[in-house]
């Protein structure tokens, strides 16, 4: 688990108990758990939306005319130069 052993985890928990106290520590753990659950839910929703949108994007790209593909995605060669703001 993140390269942290049982002893290191125990030290972290003891320090957290000393810093936050026994009354506040469960409240902090609960809010951290809720935050992680919300993050997982949001990332799962985003992955699902991307999976649903991917076939439509692929079919749209395949149905585009060949010359319009070249305009959108020009071929990059070794002779292609890129301009930057510093130039």
Phi, psi and omega in degrees: 000094178061020180073017180256126178277177181295322181293318179295319179297320179296318178297317179298317180295321179294318178296318178297321179296320179291317184289312186266339179087159185289337181280324185271336184299314177298324178296317178295318179296320179296315180292326176295318177297319178295320178296317178295320178296319178295320178296315178297318179297316180294318180292326176293319177297319179295316178300318179297318179295320179292322178295324178289324183280337185299311180299323179294320180292321180293316180294325177293319180292324180288332182274351181290153179289148182302320181291330178287330176295321180294326179290322182281316182237084180292151180288132180262124178243177179290341180273352181291131178248148181245131178270142177239173179292337184283339183281000000 
